[in-house]
Structures are given as C-alpha cells and as structure tokens.
Amino acid sequence: MPNLKTWFDDTLSLLYPRLCLLCNGQVHKGDHLCISCEMKLPETDQFEMSENDFTEKFYGRLKIEFGAAHYLFGGGSKTQELIHAIKYKNKRELAVHMGKMYGLKLKESDVFPKIDFIIPIPLHPIKFHQRGFNQSEAIGKGLSEALNIPQVLDVLLRNKMTSTQTKKSRYARMENVGDAFCVEHPEKIQGKHILLIDDVITTGATLEACALTILEIVPDVKISMVTLATGE
Ligand SMILES: [Zn+2]
C-alpha cells in the first residue's frame, strides 16, 4: 500500500505540476529545472581553484581572495537563456534558486574562504524600476540562504545621477573608477571579508569599479567575488 505522504505528494503534483523554472517543461518531483536544461548549463570548476580564469582577469589590477563563476556561455549552452530569463522575463525565483545551487557547491569547496557579508552589485535605479528587482541581489539571496551568510544592501550603492546630489554624498566619489558607485556605512564592513555578487562577468570592469570604490573608503576589507556566469 503506498504511503499516505507519497500518495498525497503525487496527487498534489498532478493538480499542481511543478514546471522547469527556465523552460516551463516537466520536471521530476522536487526539482526546479528539467534534465534538458540542467544538462545544457556547462559548469566551470573555478570554485575548486584559488587561481583560475576568473581571478586572472584581475591580475595586476586588484587583489581578490577568491573568484568564481558558476556557468560558461558557449555553443549550444542554455547559459544565455538562463541570464535572459532572469533579467528580462522577471524570473526572480530562478535567480534565487540558481544562487542557492551555487551556494551549496561553494560550501563543498576547499578554497572558498570564510566570508562575513554578501554584497550584490547595485542596479541602476532606472533598470531597477524597469525590472522590478535586482538580479544580483536575488542571486545573493540564494547564496545567503545556502551559505548562511548575511546579505548587506545598504553599504554599496549607486551614485545619484545629478551633480548636486553627488556633492551631498557623505563620501567622495572616485574619479579614477568612474562615478557609478558609492559606499555608505563603511564601519559595517571594516576589517571584514565581503563577497561581491554579479550575474555575469565579462571583462570584470564593473566588479573592479565596485571593489576599488569600497577599498578606497575601507582599505582593510578583503574582497572575493562570485557570478552566475562568465561571458569570456
Ligand atoms: Zn527546462
């Protein structure tokens, strides 16, 4: 006789079939992605290495403790579709789930350092308004849950666009890294190890600008970085 819980779960999944968060195809019970999508997301092994293609992007520019991207773009991969679904199809839940999946991997890594705070790259306010959520923050939420590390949203901010507002900012912006980001409440991260989160790394310029802005204000902070995908 089938046990009652199994019977109940099966009945429930017939009534409310869970669909793949990426393609809306059928999934195995309890899964969030279908097998086809799962197989077409090529993972990197960067999380297992302290030096890799990710950290190499910052050689001679910035010292980072750890850096890794979960998935590669590439011929026939679903990585582009994944990023597109998160950014333009409003799939916040997918971003949180992917963050959680990578968090569980990082937990198993021998080289993943002890992190105090997760800090997502803030979204430009106009994009935030269009999209309704910050994809890096959603990925960070999943990572935060899996790794049990708090995510901090009030330290790294986008600079206001008008010059009068910029002048009112508590901390001077940096001419050499552009004026996109600023730091508030620097005391929160003093002497801490932070993990910066972005959806995709290509040249690393955005992550570098954020890191340099933070280091200018809080020089004794340690910086690591994680992204969902790597574009190169
Ligand atoms: Zn799928």
Residues whose N, C-alpha, C, O or C-beta is under 5 A from the ligand:
A	BS01	ZN	C20 L22 C23 N24 G25 L33 C34 C37
